[in-house]
């Protein structure tokens, strides 16, 4: 028995050495794996931040903003339109200043582009919606309408700008189903 008791501590030491070697090997593999994983996650975070900055920077360009965000067309008057309005009407100029032109801006709210759809002023096409919006110079008494007869699907149009125009009103929305829809008679306003 005395011999067996003496053999056991020797085995335990050998088992402990084997376990210690296994633990150290595991720790080495774990450290290597966690370092690679940490570098990968850090690269993803940096790539995400660069992408976020790039997308936000591109949002500054009005044409790209409209292509990147369908909601932009549904929001109404843009800050640029407001500032143009205040520059045109917010300050009093000399009495000889000619009256600014009246304009109406209509956007295609249901999709990004529809070259077959047109904006009509007194029944004449003044532009198509290939770019998603049309701005037209108008005069009081003219009739503004949209023509969706060339499209096989329903199209939603929205008035988003009306410089010097009380009617058609900003926010007016119409839907065409292979037909024309009247936006209204032009009335000069504030």
C-alpha positions in Angstrom: 0.0 0.0 0.0 2.7 2.3 0.8 4.0 2.0 -2.8 0.6 2.8 -4.3 0.3 5.9 -2.2 3.7 7.0 -3.4 2.7 6.4 -7.1 -0.5 8.5 -6.9 1.1 11.8 -6.1 3.6 11.2 -8.9 0.6 10.6 -11.4 -1.1 13.7 -10.1 1.9 15.8 -10.7 2.1 14.3 -14.3 -1.6 14.9 -14.8 -1.3 18.4 -13.5 1.6 19.0 -15.9 -0.5 17.6 -18.8 -3.5 19.7 -17.7 -1.3 22.8 -17.3 0.1 22.2 -20.8 -3.4 21.8 -22.2 -4.6 24.9 -20.4 -1.7 26.9 -21.8 -2.3 25.6 -25.3 -6.0 26.5 -25.0 -5.2 30.0 -23.7 -2.8 30.5 -26.6 -5.4 29.4 -29.1 -8.1 31.5 -27.4 -5.9 34.6 -27.3 -5.0 34.2 -31.0 -8.7 33.7 -31.9 -9.9 36.6 -29.7 -7.3 38.9 -31.2 -8.4 38.0 -34.8 -12.1 38.4 -33.8 -11.4 41.8 -32.2 -9.5 43.1 -35.3 -12.4 41.9 -37.5 -15.1 43.6 -35.3 -13.0 46.8 -35.2 -12.8 46.8 -39.0 -16.6 46.4 -39.2 -17.1 49.3 -36.8 -14.7 51.5 -38.8 -16.3 50.5 -42.1 -19.8 51.3 -40.7 -18.7 54.7 -39.5 -17.1 55.5 -42.8 -20.3 54.4 -44.6 -22.5 56.5 -42.3 -20.4 59.6 -42.9 -20.4 59.0 -46.6 -24.2 58.5 -46.8 -24.8 61.6 -44.6 -22.5 63.7 -46.8 -24.3 62.5 -49.9 -27.6 63.6 -48.4 -26.5 67.2 -48.7 -26.8 67.0 -52.5 -30.5 67.6 -53.3 -30.6 65.4 -56.4 -29.0 62.5 -54.6 -31.0 63.0 -51.5 -34.2 62.6 -53.5 -32.8 59.3 -55.1 -31.7 58.0 -51.7 -34.8 58.8 -49.7 -38.4 58.4 -51.0 -39.6 60.1 -47.8 -38.0 63.4 -48.9 -40.6 63.8 -51.7 -43.4 63.4 -49.1 -42.2 65.9 -46.6 -43.3 69.1 -48.4 -41.3 72.3 -48.7 -37.6 72.0 -48.4 -35.4 74.5 -46.5 -34.0 75.7 -49.9 -37.5 76.5 -51.1 -38.2 78.4 -47.9 -35.1 80.4 -48.1 -35.8 81.2 -51.8 -39.3 82.3 -50.7 -37.9 84.6 -48.0 -35.3 86.0 -50.4 -38.0 86.8 -53.0 -40.8 88.0 -50.7 -39.3 88.6 -47.3 -37.4 91.8 -48.0 -38.8 94.9 -49.5 -37.0 95.9 -52.7 -37.2 99.1 -54.7 -40.5 99.8 -56.4 -39.1 99.1 -59.8 -38.3 95.4 -58.9 -40.3 93.2 -61.3 -42.6 90.7 -59.8 -41.0 87.3 -59.4 -42.4 84.5 -61.5 -45.0 82.3 -60.0 -44.0 78.6 -59.9 -45.5 75.3 -59.0 -43.4 72.3 -58.1 -45.0 68.8 -58.3 -43.2 65.6 -57.3 -43.9 62.0 -58.1 -44.4 60.5 -54.6 -45.2 56.9 -55.5 -41.9 56.0 -57.3 -38.6 57.6 -58.2 -39.3 58.2 -61.9 -42.1 58.1 -64.5 -40.9 59.6 -67.8 -44.3 58.8 -69.4 -46.1 61.1 -66.9 -46.3 64.8 -67.6 -47.2 68.1 -65.9 -49.8 70.1 -67.9 -50.4 73.8 -67.8 -53.5 74.8 -69.7 -53.5 71.4 -71.4 -49.9 71.7 -72.7 -47.1 69.4 -71.4 -44.4 71.5 -69.6 -42.2 68.7 -68.4 -42.1 65.0 -67.6 -41.4 63.1 -64.3 -38.2 61.3 -65.5 -36.3 63.0 -62.7 -39.2 62.6 -60.2 -40.3 66.3 -60.1 -41.3 69.1 -62.4 -41.3 72.9 -61.7 -43.3 75.1 -64.0 -43.8 78.9 -64.4 -47.5 79.7 -64.2 -49.8 82.7 -64.4 -53.0 83.4 -62.5 -56.0 81.7 -64.1 -54.1 78.9 -65.7 -55.1 75.3 -65.1 -52.5 72.9 -63.7 -52.9 69.1 -64.1 -50.9 65.9 -64.2 -51.2 63.3 -67.0 -50.7 59.7 -66.1 -52.3 58.2 -69.2 -49.0 56.8 -70.5 -48.4 54.7 -67.3 -49.8 51.3 -66.7 -49.8 51.8 -62.9 -51.4 54.2 -60.5 -49.1 57.2 -59.9 -49.3 59.6 -56.8 -48.3 63.2 -57.3 -47.9 65.9 -54.7 -47.5 69.7 -54.8 -44.4 70.5 -52.8 -43.7 74.0 -54.0 -45.8 77.0 -54.8 -43.8 80.3 -55.0 -46.2 83.2 -55.0 -49.2 80.8 -55.6 -52.1 80.3 -53.2 -53.6 77.6 -55.4 -52.8 74.8 -56.0 -51.8 74.4 -52.4 -48.7 72.8 -51.1 -49.5 69.3 -49.9 -52.2 68.7 -52.4 -52.0 65.0 -53.5 -53.7 63.4 -56.5 -53.6 59.9 -57.9 -53.8 59.0 -61.6 -55.0 55.7 -62.9 -54.2 56.0 -66.6 -55.9 59.4 -66.7 -55.4 63.1 -66.1 -56.0 64.7 -62.7 -56.5 68.4 -62.2 -54.5 70.1 -59.5 -56.5 73.3 -59.8 -56.6 76.8 -61.2 -53.6 79.1 -60.4 -54.3 81.8 -57.9 -51.6 84.3 -56.9 -51.0 84.4 -53.2 -48.7 85.7 -50.5 
